């Protein structure tokens, strides 16, 4: 296979830079006490589940970004045939003169499956936030149905319970929206890196056809 000079991939660097900005933003929120307010105010614990989902998804996102970085860095390198990378089998097929359109289509489908986890996680985060909104409104309206008299003590207790339910609704909605936006932003960057990778493989396949 012909040697092809590849530009140095900065996809992983962009991903790490975005992660640094996100973590710095979380640190500022935690330093101001806002994270504790959200976690303590959400009695349904849905916000915690959303945060855990974001952490798991982010770990996978970094792993996927590293795989894409290695794939892009090693295109045109003969050493790739001896490495256990997903791109290796496709480059071997291209080198053998197999149909490039089929190879590229299968390779694109493989990465589409890998990216689908991120899109699903973003959707689940948003849906969990909406679920927390519904639960919060249920908790907010429940004290009204149980209110038997209008004494000051009863009203005070009912208002306290209503404010607690409203807190659950607002905090879970906020956490779900922020998590969904962050995950979509992260995987949009990864998706653009995949497009660049596919373009480089297409260019490599064209070079092989011209040989």
Buried (B, 14 or more C-beta within 10 A) or exposed (E): BEEEEBEEBEBBEBBEEBBEEBEEEBEEBEEEEEBEEBBEBBBBEBBEBBBEBBEEBBEBBBEBBBBBBBBBBBBBBEEBBEEEBBBBEBBBBBBEEBEBEEBBEEBBEBBEEBBEBBBEBBEBBBEBBBBBBEBBBEBBEBBEEEBEEEEEEBEEBBEEBBEBBBBBBBBBBBBBBBBBEBBBEBBBBBBEBBEBBBEBBBBBBEBBEEE
